Amino acid sequence: MKKDTALDLCSVKTFAEMSGISIEEAIDWVDTGMIPSMKLADFRMVNLARLREDLLKGKDVFAEGDYKNV
């Protein structure tokens, strides 16, 4: 059975709305590598799959530079 990957990526705006933070703060987190992201076409997307994986592994501190933008 194929895993549902519909929620593996989301826009920075959607991530901000889901997280209850400002769009500006979400952009800063992506720009500084505090949360995982990747470029898809001309858009920077939050990599929810990687974020979820790290949270499940016990990651509870996110700092600048943790994720190198791809």
mmCIF file of the N, C-alpha and C atoms, coordinates in Angstrom:
data_MODEL
# 
_entry.id   MODEL 
# 
loop_
_atom_site.group_PDB 
_atom_site.id 
_atom_site.type_symbol 
_atom_site.label_atom_id 
_atom_site.label_alt_id 
_atom_site.label_comp_id 
_atom_site.label_asym_id 
_atom_site.label_entity_id 
_atom_site.label_seq_id 
_atom_site.pdbx_PDB_ins_code 
_atom_site.Cartn_x 
_atom_site.Cartn_y 
_atom_site.Cartn_z 
_atom_site.occupancy 
_atom_site.B_iso_or_equiv 
_atom_site.pdbx_formal_charge 
_atom_site.auth_seq_id 
_atom_site.auth_comp_id 
_atom_site.auth_asym_id 
_atom_site.auth_atom_id 
_atom_site.pdbx_PDB_model_num 
ATOM 1   N N  . MET A 1 1  ? 0.841  -1.179 0.000  1.00 0.00 ? 1  MET A N  1 
ATOM 2   C CA . MET A 1 1  ? 0.000  0.000  0.000  1.00 0.00 ? 1  MET A CA 1 
ATOM 3   C C  . MET A 1 1  ? 0.891  1.248  0.000  1.00 0.00 ? 1  MET A C  1 
ATOM 4   N N  . LYS A 1 2  ? 0.599  2.188  -0.859 1.00 0.00 ? 2  LYS A N  1 
ATOM 5   C CA . LYS A 1 2  ? 1.389  3.407  -0.973 1.00 0.00 ? 2  LYS A CA 1 
ATOM 6   C C  . LYS A 1 2  ? 1.014  4.392  0.132  1.00 0.00 ? 2  LYS A C  1 
ATOM 7   N N  . LYS A 1 3  ? 2.056  4.951  0.740  1.00 0.00 ? 3  LYS A N  1 
ATOM 8   C CA . LYS A 1 3  ? 1.863  5.935  1.793  1.00 0.00 ? 3  LYS A CA 1 
ATOM 9   C C  . LYS A 1 3  ? 1.254  7.207  1.207  1.00 0.00 ? 3  LYS A C  1 
ATOM 10  N N  . ASP A 1 4  ? 0.332  7.827  1.935  1.00 0.00 ? 4  ASP A N  1 
ATOM 11  C CA . ASP A 1 4  ? -0.270 9.096  1.507  1.00 0.00 ? 4  ASP A CA 1 
ATOM 12  C C  . ASP A 1 4  ? 0.733  10.210 1.751  1.00 0.00 ? 4  ASP A C  1 
ATOM 13  N N  . THR A 1 5  ? 1.201  10.828 0.671  1.00 0.00 ? 5  THR A N  1 
ATOM 14  C CA . THR A 1 5  ? 2.206  11.884 0.804  1.00 0.00 ? 5  THR A CA 1 
ATOM 15  C C  . THR A 1 5  ? 1.604  13.260 0.579  1.00 0.00 ? 5  THR A C  1 
ATOM 16  N N  . ALA A 1 6  ? 0.300  13.380 0.656  1.00 0.00 ? 6  ALA A N  1 
ATOM 17  C CA . ALA A 1 6  ? -0.371 14.644 0.366  1.00 0.00 ? 6  ALA A CA 1 
ATOM 18  C C  . ALA A 1 6  ? 0.052  15.754 1.316  1.00 0.00 ? 6  ALA A C  1 
ATOM 19  N N  . LEU A 1 7  ? 0.442  15.406 2.528  1.00 0.00 ? 7  LEU A N  1 
ATOM 20  C CA . LEU A 1 7  ? 0.787  16.434 3.512  1.00 0.00 ? 7  LEU A CA 1 
ATOM 21  C C  . LEU A 1 7  ? 2.290  16.496 3.788  1.00 0.00 ? 7  LEU A C  1 
ATOM 22  N N  . ASP A 1 8  ? 3.111  16.022 2.878  1.00 0.00 ? 8  ASP A N  1 
ATOM 23  C CA . ASP A 1 8  ? 4.548  16.032 3.099  1.00 0.00 ? 8  ASP A CA 1 
ATOM 24  C C  . ASP A 1 8  ? 5.167  17.410 2.936  1.00 0.00 ? 8  ASP A C  1 
ATOM 25  N N  . LEU A 1 9  ? 4.547  18.276 2.143  1.00 0.00 ? 9  LEU A N  1 
ATOM 26  C CA . LEU A 1 9  ? 5.038  19.640 1.935  1.00 0.00 ? 9  LEU A CA 1 
ATOM 27  C C  . LEU A 1 9  ? 3.887  20.612 2.119  1.00 0.00 ? 9  LEU A C  1 
ATOM 28  N N  . CYS A 1 10 ? 4.201  21.817 2.565  1.00 0.00 ? 10 CYS A N  1 
ATOM 29  C CA . CYS A 1 10 ? 3.176  22.862 2.597  1.00 0.00 ? 10 CYS A CA 1 
ATOM 30  C C  . CYS A 1 10 ? 3.859  24.206 2.397  1.00 0.00 ? 10 CYS A C  1 
ATOM 31  N N  . SER A 1 11 ? 3.083  25.180 2.015  1.00 0.00 ? 11 SER A N  1 
ATOM 32  C CA . SER A 1 11 ? 3.639  26.522 1.828  1.00 0.00 ? 11 SER A CA 1 
ATOM 33  C C  . SER A 1 11 ? 4.023  27.102 3.181  1.00 0.00 ? 11 SER A C  1 
ATOM 34  N N  . VAL A 1 12 ? 4.895  28.074 3.152  1.00 0.00 ? 12 VAL A N  1 
ATOM 35  C CA . VAL A 1 12 ? 5.308  28.747 4.386  1.00 0.00 ? 12 VAL A CA 1 
ATOM 36  C C  . VAL A 1 12 ? 4.099  29.423 5.029  1.00 0.00 ? 12 VAL A C  1 
ATOM 37  N N  . LYS A 1 13 ? 3.233  29.992 4.215  1.00 0.00 ? 13 LYS A N  1 
ATOM 38  C CA . LYS A 1 13 ? 2.022  30.647 4.731  1.00 0.00 ? 13 LYS A CA 1 
ATOM 39  C C  . LYS A 1 13 ? 1.128  29.635 5.450  1.00 0.00 ? 13 LYS A C  1 
ATOM 40  N N  . THR A 1 14 ? 0.910  28.483 4.848  1.00 0.00 ? 14 THR A N  1 
ATOM 41  C CA . THR A 1 14 ? 0.085  27.451 5.463  1.00 0.00 ? 14 THR A CA 1 
ATOM 42  C C  . THR A 1 14 ? 0.724  26.958 6.758  1.00 0.00 ? 14 THR A C  1 
ATOM 43  N N  . PHE A 1 15 ? 2.043  26.768 6.748  1.00 0.00 ? 15 PHE A N  1 
ATOM 44  C CA . PHE A 1 15 ? 2.747  26.346 7.961  1.00 0.00 ? 15 PHE A CA 1 
ATOM 45  C C  . PHE A 1 15 ? 2.547  27.365 9.076  1.00 0.00 ? 15 PHE A C  1 
ATOM 46  N N  . ALA A 1 16 ? 2.660  28.642 8.743  1.00 0.00 ? 16 ALA A N  1 
ATOM 47  C CA . ALA A 1 16 ? 2.462  29.690 9.744  1.00 0.00 ? 16 ALA A CA 1 
ATOM 48  C C  . ALA A 1 16 ? 1.054  29.623 10.325 1.00 0.00 ? 16 ALA A C  1 
ATOM 49  N N  . GLU A 1 17 ? 0.069  29.479 9.466  1.00 0.00 ? 17 GLU A N  1 
ATOM 50  C CA . GLU A 1 17 ? -1.322 29.406 9.919  1.00 0.00 ? 17 GLU A CA 1 
ATOM 51  C C  . GLU A 1 17 ? -1.554 28.185 10.802 1.00 0.00 ? 17 GLU A C  1 
ATOM 52  N N  . MET A 1 18 ? -1.014 27.033 10.415 1.00 0.00 ? 18 MET A N  1 
ATOM 53  C CA . MET A 1 18 ? -1.189 25.804 11.199 1.00 0.00 ? 18 MET A CA 1 
ATOM 54  C C  . MET A 1 18 ? -0.478 25.896 12.544 1.00 0.00 ? 18 MET A C  1 
ATOM 55  N N  . SER A 1 19 ? 0.632  26.644 12.593 1.00 0.00 ? 19 SER A N  1 
ATOM 56  C CA . SER A 1 19 ? 1.456  26.723 13.794 1.00 0.00 ? 19 SER A CA 1 
ATOM 57  C C  . SER A 1 19 ? 1.072  27.880 14.711 1.00 0.00 ? 19 SER A C  1 
ATOM 58  N N  . GLY A 1 20 ? 0.236  28.783 14.217 1.00 0.00 ? 20 GLY A N  1 
ATOM 59  C CA . GLY A 1 20 ? -0.160 29.927 15.031 1.00 0.00 ? 20 GLY A CA 1 
ATOM 60  C C  . GLY A 1 20 ? 0.926  30.981 15.175 1.00 0.00 ? 20 GLY A C  1 
ATOM 61  N N  . ILE A 1 21 ? 1.796  31.066 14.167 1.00 0.00 ? 21 ILE A N  1 
ATOM 62  C CA . ILE A 1 21 ? 2.848  32.089 14.172 1.00 0.00 ? 21 ILE A CA 1 
ATOM 63  C C  . ILE A 1 21 ? 2.631  33.008 12.980 1.00 0.00 ? 21 ILE A C  1 
ATOM 64  N N  . SER A 1 22 ? 3.332  34.142 12.996 1.00 0.00 ? 22 SER A N  1 
ATOM 65  C CA . SER A 1 22 ? 3.193  35.074 11.882 1.00 0.00 ? 22 SER A CA 1 
ATOM 66  C C  . SER A 1 22 ? 3.909  34.515 10.647 1.00 0.00 ? 22 SER A C  1 
ATOM 67  N N  . ILE A 1 23 ? 3.478  34.974 9.502  1.00 0.00 ? 23 ILE A N  1 
ATOM 68  C CA . ILE A 1 23 ? 4.134  34.575 8.252  1.00 0.00 ? 23 ILE A CA 1 
ATOM 69  C C  . ILE A 1 23 ? 5.590  35.029 8.267  1.00 0.00 ? 23 ILE A C  1 
ATOM 70  N N  . GLU A 1 24 ? 5.822  36.216 8.801  1.00 0.00 ? 24 GLU A N  1 
ATOM 71  C CA . GLU A 1 24 ? 7.189  36.741 8.866  1.00 0.00 ? 24 GLU A CA 1 
ATOM 72  C C  . GLU A 1 24 ? 8.083  35.831 9.702  1.00 0.00 ? 24 GLU A C  1 
ATOM 73  N N  . GLU A 1 25 ? 7.561  35.337 10.830 1.00 0.00 ? 25 GLU A N  1 
ATOM 74  C CA . GLU A 1 25 ? 8.346  34.442 11.676 1.00 0.00 ? 25 GLU A CA 1 
ATOM 75  C C  . GLU A 1 25 ? 8.613  33.114 10.959 1.00 0.00 ? 25 GLU A C  1 
ATOM 76  N N  . ALA A 1 26 ? 7.616  32.582 10.273 1.00 0.00 ? 26 ALA A N  1 
ATOM 77  C CA . ALA A 1 26 ? 7.798  31.339 9.524  1.00 0.00 ? 26 ALA A CA 1 
ATOM 78  C C  . ALA A 1 26 ? 8.847  31.526 8.427  1.00 0.00 ? 26 ALA A C  1 
ATOM 79  N N  . ILE A 1 27 ? 8.796  32.651 7.733  1.00 0.00 ? 27 ILE A N  1 
ATOM 80  C CA . ILE A 1 27 ? 9.795  32.943 6.695  1.00 0.00 ? 27 ILE A CA 1 
ATOM 81  C C  . ILE A 1 27 ? 11.187 32.990 7.313  1.00 0.00 ? 27 ILE A C  1 
ATOM 82  N N  . ASP A 1 28 ? 11.307 33.616 8.474  1.00 0.00 ? 28 ASP A N  1 
ATOM 83  C CA . ASP A 1 28 ? 12.594 33.697 9.163  1.00 0.00 ? 28 ASP A CA 1 
ATOM 84  C C  . ASP A 1 28 ? 13.091 32.305 9.540  1.00 0.00 ? 28 ASP A C  1 
ATOM 85  N N  . TRP A 1 29 ? 12.198 31.455 10.034 1.00 0.00 ? 29 TRP A N  1 
ATOM 86  C CA . TRP A 1 29 ? 12.590 30.086 10.406 1.00 0.00 ? 29 TRP A CA 1 
ATOM 87  C C  . TRP A 1 29 ? 13.110 29.327 9.193  1.00 0.00 ? 29 TRP A C  1 
ATOM 88  N N  . VAL A 1 30 ? 12.454 29.494 8.045  1.00 0.00 ? 30 VAL A N  1 
ATOM 89  C CA . VAL A 1 30 ? 12.901 28.820 6.823  1.00 0.00 ? 30 VAL A CA 1 
ATOM 90  C C  . VAL A 1 30 ? 14.230 29.408 6.361  1.00 0.00 ? 30 VAL A C  1 
ATOM 91  N N  . ASP A 1 31 ? 14.324 30.737 6.335  1.00 0.00 ? 31 ASP A N  1 
ATOM 92  C CA . ASP A 1 31 ? 15.541 31.400 5.847  1.00 0.00 ? 31 ASP A CA 1 
ATOM 93  C C  . ASP A 1 31 ? 16.765 31.071 6.685  1.00 0.00 ? 31 ASP A C  1 
ATOM 94  N N  . THR A 1 32 ? 16.584 30.875 7.986  1.00 0.00 ? 32 THR A N  1 
ATOM 95  C CA . THR A 1 32 ? 17.719 30.598 8.868  1.00 0.00 ? 32 THR A CA 1 
ATOM 96  C C  . THR A 1 32 ? 17.968 29.106 9.051  1.00 0.00 ? 32 THR A C  1 
ATOM 97  N N  . GLY A 1 33 ? 17.142 28.259 8.404  1.00 0.00 ? 33 GLY A N  1 
ATOM 98  C CA . GLY A 1 33 ? 17.338 26.818 8.501  1.00 0.00 ? 33 GLY A CA 1 
ATOM 99  C C  . GLY A 1 33 ? 16.874 26.236 9.825  1.00 0.00 ? 33 GLY A C  1 
ATOM 100 N N  . MET A 1 34 ? 15.962 26.916 10.503 1.00 0.00 ? 34 MET A N  1 
ATOM 101 C CA . MET A 1 34 ? 15.460 26.421 11.780 1.00 0.00 ? 34 MET A CA 1 
ATOM 102 C C  . MET A 1 34 ? 14.454 25.282 11.585 1.00 0.00 ? 34 MET A C  1 
ATOM 103 N N  . ILE A 1 35 ? 13.763 25.291 10.437 1.00 0.00 ? 35 ILE A N  1 
ATOM 104 C CA . ILE A 1 35 ? 12.844 24.211 10.087 1.00 0.00 ? 35 ILE A CA 1 
ATOM 105 C C  . ILE A 1 35 ? 13.212 23.716 8.693  1.00 0.00 ? 35 ILE A C  1 
ATOM 106 N N  . PRO A 1 36 ? 12.918 22.457 8.404  1.00 0.00 ? 36 PRO A N  1 
ATOM 107 C CA . PRO A 1 36 ? 13.300 21.904 7.099  1.00 0.00 ? 36 PRO A CA 1 
ATOM 108 C C  . PRO A 1 36 ? 12.421 22.441 5.969  1.00 0.00 ? 36 PRO A C  1 
ATOM 109 N N  . SER A 1 37 ? 13.059 22.739 4.869  1.00 0.00 ? 37 SER A N  1 
ATOM 110 C CA . SER A 1 37 ? 12.323 23.219 3.700  1.00 0.00 ? 37 SER A CA 1 
ATOM 111 C C  . SER A 1 37 ? 13.018 22.728 2.449  1.00 0.00 ? 37 SER A C  1 
ATOM 112 N N  . MET A 1 38 ? 12.320 22.893 1.340  1.00 0.00 ? 38 MET A N  1 
ATOM 113 C CA . MET A 1 38 ? 12.917 22.552 0.056  1.00 0.00 ? 38 MET A CA 1 
ATOM 114 C C  . MET A 1 38 ? 12.274 23.411 -1.021 1.00 0.00 ? 38 MET A C  1 
ATOM 115 N N  . LYS A 1 39 ? 12.985 23.585 -2.093 1.00 0.00 ? 39 LYS A N  1 
ATOM 116 C CA . LYS A 1 39 ? 12.495 24.372 -3.208 1.00 0.00 ? 39 LYS A CA 1 
ATOM 117 C C  . LYS A 1 39 ? 11.731 23.450 -4.160 1.00 0.00 ? 39 LYS A C  1 
ATOM 118 N N  . LEU A 1 40 ? 10.530 23.865 -4.527 1.00 0.00 ? 40 LEU A N  1 
ATOM 119 C CA . LEU A 1 40 ? 9.710  23.119 -5.473 1.00 0.00 ? 40 LEU A CA 1 
ATOM 120 C C  . LEU A 1 40 ? 9.310  24.112 -6.553 1.00 0.00 ? 40 LEU A C  1 
ATOM 121 N N  . ALA A 1 41 ? 9.850  23.925 -7.738 1.00 0.00 ? 41 ALA A N  1 
ATOM 122 C CA . ALA A 1 41 ? 9.707  24.913 -8.817 1.00 0.00 ? 41 ALA A CA 1 
ATOM 123 C C  . ALA A 1 41 ? 10.286 26.224 -8.301 1.00 0.00 ? 41 ALA A C  1 
ATOM 124 N N  . ASP A 1 42 ? 9.486  27.280 -8.256 1.00 0.00 ? 42 ASP A N  1 
ATOM 125 C CA . ASP A 1 42 ? 9.972  28.570 -7.765 1.00 0.00 ? 42 ASP A CA 1 
ATOM 126 C C  . ASP A 1 42 ? 9.501  28.869 -6.338 1.00 0.00 ? 42 ASP A C  1 
ATOM 127 N N  . PHE A 1 43 ? 9.008  27.840 -5.636 1.00 0.00 ? 43 PHE A N  1 
ATOM 128 C CA . PHE A 1 43 ? 8.430  28.060 -4.312 1.00 0.00 ? 43 PHE A CA 1 
ATOM 129 C C  . PHE A 1 43 ? 9.245  27.364 -3.226 1.00 0.00 ? 43 PHE A C  1 
ATOM 130 N N  . ARG A 1 44 ? 9.414  28.028 -2.110 1.00 0.00 ? 44 ARG A N  1 
ATOM 131 C CA . ARG A 1 44 ? 10.044 27.435 -0.939 1.00 0.00 ? 44 ARG A CA 1 
ATOM 132 C C  . ARG A 1 44 ? 8.926  26.806 -0.114 1.00 0.00 ? 44 ARG A C  1 
ATOM 133 N N  . MET A 1 45 ? 9.038  25.507 0.140  1.00 0.00 ? 45 MET A N  1 
ATOM 134 C CA . MET A 1 45 ? 8.012  24.760 0.860  1.00 0.00 ? 45 MET A CA 1 
ATOM 135 C C  . MET A 1 45 ? 8.587  24.201 2.157  1.00 0.00 ? 45 MET A C  1 
ATOM 136 N N  . VAL A 1 46 ? 7.762  24.130 3.193  1.00 0.00 ? 46 VAL A N  1 
ATOM 137 C CA . VAL A 1 46 ? 8.175  23.507 4.445  1.00 0.00 ? 46 VAL A CA 1 
ATOM 138 C C  . VAL A 1 46 ? 8.069  21.994 4.258  1.00 0.00 ? 46 VAL A C  1 
ATOM 139 N N  . ASN A 1 47 ? 9.131  21.287 4.630  1.00 0.00 ? 47 ASN A N  1 
ATOM 140 C CA . ASN A 1 47 ? 9.190  19.841 4.483  1.00 0.00 ? 47 ASN A CA 1 
ATOM 141 C C  . ASN A 1 47 ? 8.592  19.196 5.746  1.00 0.00 ? 47 ASN A C  1 
ATOM 142 N N  . LEU A 1 48 ? 7.286  18.979 5.725  1.00 0.00 ? 48 LEU A N  1 
ATOM 143 C CA . LEU A 1 48 ? 6.590  18.435 6.884  1.00 0.00 ? 48 LEU A CA 1 
ATOM 144 C C  . LEU A 1 48 ? 7.004  16.997 7.177  1.00 0.00 ? 48 LEU A C  1 
ATOM 145 N N  . ALA A 1 49 ? 7.328  16.230 6.142  1.00 0.00 ? 49 ALA A N  1 
ATOM 146 C CA . ALA A 1 49 ? 7.746  14.844 6.352  1.00 0.00 ? 49 ALA A CA 1 
ATOM 147 C C  . ALA A 1 49 ? 9.005  14.793 7.212  1.00 0.00 ? 49 ALA A C  1 
ATOM 148 N N  . ARG A 1 50 ? 9.975  15.618 6.893  1.00 0.00 ? 50 ARG A N  1 
ATOM 149 C CA . ARG A 1 50 ? 11.222 15.619 7.661  1.00 0.00 ? 50 ARG A CA 1 
ATOM 150 C C  . ARG A 1 50 ? 10.997 16.179 9.060  1.00 0.00 ? 50 ARG A C  1 
ATOM 151 N N  . LEU A 1 51 ? 10.189 17.214 9.166  1.00 0.00 ? 51 LEU A N  1 
ATOM 152 C CA . LEU A 1 51 ? 9.882  17.791 10.475 1.00 0.00 ? 51 LEU A CA 1 
ATOM 153 C C  . LEU A 1 51 ? 9.192  16.748 11.352 1.00 0.00 ? 51 LEU A C  1 
ATOM 154 N N  . ARG A 1 52 ? 8.204  16.049 10.793 1.00 0.00 ? 52 ARG A N  1 
ATOM 155 C CA . ARG A 1 52 ? 7.470  15.013 11.524 1.00 0.00 ? 52 ARG A CA 1 
ATOM 156 C C  . ARG A 1 52 ? 8.410  13.891 11.953 1.00 0.00 ? 52 ARG A C  1 
ATOM 157 N N  . GLU A 1 53 ? 9.286  13.465 11.047 1.00 0.00 ? 53 GLU A N  1 
ATOM 158 C CA . GLU A 1 53 ? 10.237 12.404 11.343 1.00 0.00 ? 53 GLU A CA 1 
ATOM 159 C C  . GLU A 1 53 ? 11.146 12.796 12.513 1.00 0.00 ? 53 GLU A C  1 
ATOM 160 N N  . ASP A 1 54 ? 11.656 14.022 12.485 1.00 0.00 ? 54 ASP A N  1 
ATOM 161 C CA . ASP A 1 54 ? 12.538 14.473 13.557 1.00 0.00 ? 54 ASP A CA 1 
ATOM 162 C C  . ASP A 1 54 ? 11.801 14.612 14.886 1.00 0.00 ? 54 ASP A C  1 
ATOM 163 N N  . LEU A 1 55 ? 10.561 15.076 14.848 1.00 0.00 ? 55 LEU A N  1 
ATOM 164 C CA . LEU A 1 55 ? 9.765  15.167 16.066 1.00 0.00 ? 55 LEU A CA 1 
ATOM 165 C C  . LEU A 1 55 ? 9.509  13.781 16.654 1.00 0.00 ? 55 LEU A C  1 
ATOM 166 N N  . LEU A 1 56 ? 9.211  12.810 15.802 1.00 0.00 ? 56 LEU A N  1 
ATOM 167 C CA . LEU A 1 56 ? 8.974  11.443 16.272 1.00 0.00 ? 56 LEU A CA 1 
ATOM 168 C C  . LEU A 1 56 ? 10.233 10.805 16.860 1.00 0.00 ? 56 LEU A C  1 
ATOM 169 N N  . LYS A 1 57 ? 11.396 11.258 16.396 1.00 0.00 ? 57 LYS A N  1 
ATOM 170 C CA . LYS A 1 57 ? 12.674 10.773 16.931 1.00 0.00 ? 57 LYS A CA 1 
ATOM 171 C C  . LYS A 1 57 ? 13.036 11.467 18.244 1.00 0.00 ? 57 LYS A C  1 
ATOM 172 N N  . GLY A 1 58 ? 12.238 12.471 18.652 1.00 0.00 ? 58 GLY A N  1 
ATOM 173 C CA . GLY A 1 58 ? 12.474 13.130 19.931 1.00 0.00 ? 58 GLY A CA 1 
ATOM 174 C C  . GLY A 1 58 ? 13.065 14.528 19.849 1.00 0.00 ? 58 GLY A C  1 
ATOM 175 N N  . LYS A 1 59 ? 13.251 15.045 18.649 1.00 0.00 ? 59 LYS A N  1 
ATOM 176 C CA . LYS A 1 59 ? 13.804 16.407 18.526 1.00 0.00 ? 59 LYS A CA 1 
ATOM 177 C C  . LYS A 1 59 ? 12.820 17.394 19.133 1.00 0.00 ? 59 LYS A C  1 
ATOM 178 N N  . ASP A 1 60 ? 13.297 18.197 20.086 1.00 0.00 ? 60 ASP A N  1 
ATOM 179 C CA . ASP A 1 60 ? 12.407 19.182 20.704 1.00 0.00 ? 60 ASP A CA 1 
ATOM 180 C C  . ASP A 1 60 ? 13.018 20.571 20.771 1.00 0.00 ? 60 ASP A C  1 
ATOM 181 N N  . VAL A 1 61 ? 14.217 20.716 20.228 1.00 0.00 ? 61 VAL A N  1 
ATOM 182 C CA . VAL A 1 61 ? 14.864 22.022 20.149 1.00 0.00 ? 61 VAL A CA 1 
ATOM 183 C C  . VAL A 1 61 ? 15.239 22.262 18.689 1.00 0.00 ? 61 VAL A C  1 
ATOM 184 N N  . PHE A 1 62 ? 14.846 23.413 18.178 1.00 0.00 ? 62 PHE A N  1 
ATOM 185 C CA . PHE A 1 62 ? 15.142 23.774 16.798 1.00 0.00 ? 62 PHE A CA 1 
ATOM 186 C C  . PHE A 1 62 ? 15.926 25.072 16.807 1.00 0.00 ? 62 PHE A C  1 
ATOM 187 N N  . ALA A 1 63 ? 17.112 25.041 16.221 1.00 0.00 ? 63 ALA A N  1 
ATOM 188 C CA . ALA A 1 63 ? 17.989 26.204 16.231 1.00 0.00 ? 63 ALA A CA 1 
ATOM 189 C C  . ALA A 1 63 ? 18.376 26.586 14.810 1.00 0.00 ? 63 ALA A C  1 
ATOM 190 N N  . GLU A 1 64 ? 18.810 27.825 14.662 1.00 0.00 ? 64 GLU A N  1 
ATOM 191 C CA . GLU A 1 64 ? 19.268 28.301 13.353 1.00 0.00 ? 64 GLU A CA 1 
ATOM 192 C C  . GLU A 1 64 ? 20.333 27.366 12.824 1.00 0.00 ? 64 GLU A C  1 
ATOM 193 N N  . GLY A 1 65 ? 20.231 27.021 11.548 1.00 0.00 ? 65 GLY A N  1 
ATOM 194 C CA . GLY A 1 65 ? 21.228 26.190 10.891 1.00 0.00 ? 65 GLY A CA 1 
ATOM 195 C C  . GLY A 1 65 ? 21.001 24.695 11.044 1.00 0.00 ? 65 GLY A C  1 
ATOM 196 N N  . ASP A 1 66 ? 19.960 24.273 11.773 1.00 0.00 ? 66 ASP A N  1 
ATOM 197 C CA . ASP A 1 66 ? 19.689 22.844 11.909 1.00 0.00 ? 66 ASP A CA 1 
ATOM 198 C C  . ASP A 1 66 ? 19.430 22.182 10.548 1.00 0.00 ? 66 ASP A C  1 
ATOM 199 N N  . TYR A 1 67 ? 18.812 22.934 9.638  1.00 0.00 ? 67 TYR A N  1 
ATOM 200 C CA . TYR A 1 67 ? 18.458 22.378 8.337  1.00 0.00 ? 67 TYR A CA 1 
ATOM 201 C C  . TYR A 1 67 ? 19.031 23.254 7.230  1.00 0.00 ? 67 TYR A C  1 
ATOM 202 N N  . LYS A 1 68 ? 19.870 22.630 6.426  1.00 0.00 ? 68 LYS A N  1 
ATOM 203 C CA . LYS A 1 68 ? 20.423 23.329 5.268  1.00 0.00 ? 68 LYS A CA 1 
ATOM 204 C C  . LYS A 1 68 ? 19.354 23.307 4.180  1.00 0.00 ? 68 LYS A C  1 
ATOM 205 N N  . ASN A 1 69 ? 18.989 24.468 3.663  1.00 0.00 ? 69 ASN A N  1 
ATOM 206 C CA . ASN A 1 69 ? 17.957 24.549 2.635  1.00 0.00 ? 69 ASN A CA 1 
ATOM 207 C C  . ASN A 1 69 ? 18.415 23.873 1.358  1.00 0.00 ? 69 ASN A C  1 
ATOM 208 N N  . VAL A 1 70 ? 17.538 23.059 0.814  1.00 0.00 ? 70 VAL A N  1 
ATOM 209 C CA . VAL A 1 70 ? 17.826 22.334 -0.430 1.00 0.00 ? 70 VAL A CA 1 
ATOM 210 C C  . VAL A 1 70 ? 17.253 23.097 -1.589 1.00 0.00 ? 70 VAL A C  1 
# 
